[in-house]
Amino acid sequence: MPTDIEQIQLIRSQTFAVIAEITAIPKPTYYIDGQSVSWTSYLAQLRETVDWCDRQLTDAGPYEILSSGRS
C-alpha cells in the first residue's frame, strides 16, 4: 500500500496530466441545462490542488532549522 507521501505525489502527477490535457485544447465556458461549465474555474481548482500537494510535500519533507547564538 502506498504511503501518504506517495499518494500525494500521485495526486500531484495526475493533476498535472489533467492540466496538460485541458490546456492543450482550451474550451470555452458554456451553459447546458441551466448549468455553467467554466474551464477557467476548473483550471484554477486544479492549480490549487497542485499547490496543496506542494505544501503537503514540503511540510512532510526533511527540513533544517538555522539558529544563531550570542556570546
C-alpha positions as CSV (number, residue, x, y, z in Angstrom):
1,M,0.0,0.0,0.0
2,P,1.4,3.4,-0.9
3,T,2.4,5.8,1.8
4,D,0.7,9.2,2.3
5,I,3.6,10.9,0.6
6,E,3.4,8.6,-2.4
7,Q,-0.3,9.2,-2.7
8,I,0.2,12.9,-2.6
9,Q,2.9,12.6,-5.3
10,L,0.4,10.6,-7.4
11,I,-2.4,13.1,-7.0
12,R,0.0,15.9,-8.0
13,S,1.2,13.9,-11.0
14,Q,-2.3,13.1,-12.1
15,T,-3.4,16.7,-11.7
16,F,-0.6,17.9,-13.9
17,A,-1.7,15.4,-16.5
18,V,-5.2,16.8,-16.5
19,I,-3.9,20.4,-16.6
20,A,-1.8,19.4,-19.7
21,E,-4.8,17.8,-21.3
22,I,-7.2,20.7,-20.8
23,T,-4.7,23.4,-21.8
24,A,-3.7,21.6,-25.0
25,I,-7.1,22.3,-26.5
26,P,-8.7,25.1,-24.5
27,K,-12.5,25.1,-24.3
28,P,-14.9,28.0,-23.7
29,T,-17.2,28.3,-20.8
30,Y,-20.7,27.1,-21.7
31,Y,-24.1,26.5,-20.3
32,I,-26.1,23.3,-20.6
33,D,-29.4,22.5,-19.0
34,G,-29.1,25.6,-16.7
35,Q,-25.6,24.6,-15.5
36,S,-22.5,26.5,-16.2
37,V,-19.2,24.7,-17.2
38,S,-16.3,27.0,-16.6
39,W,-13.0,25.7,-17.8
40,T,-11.2,28.7,-16.2
41,S,-12.6,27.8,-12.8
42,Y,-11.7,24.1,-13.3
43,L,-8.2,25.0,-14.2
44,A,-7.9,27.3,-11.1
45,Q,-9.1,24.3,-8.9
46,L,-6.5,22.0,-10.5
47,R,-3.8,24.6,-9.8
48,E,-5.0,24.9,-6.2
49,T,-4.7,21.1,-5.9
50,V,-1.1,21.2,-7.1
51,D,-0.4,24.0,-4.6
52,W,-1.9,21.9,-1.8
53,C,0.2,18.9,-2.8
54,D,3.3,21.0,-2.9
55,R,2.6,22.3,0.6
56,Q,1.9,18.8,2.0
57,L,5.2,17.5,0.4
58,T,7.2,20.5,1.7
59,D,5.7,20.0,5.3
60,A,6.4,16.3,5.2
61,G,10.0,16.6,3.9
62,P,13.1,17.0,5.8
63,Y,13.9,20.5,6.8
64,E,16.7,22.4,8.5
65,I,16.4,24.9,11.4
66,L,19.0,27.6,11.4
67,S,19.7,29.4,14.6
68,S,22.4,31.6,16.0
69,G,23.5,32.4,19.5
70,R,25.1,35.4,21.1
71,S,28.0,35.3,23.4
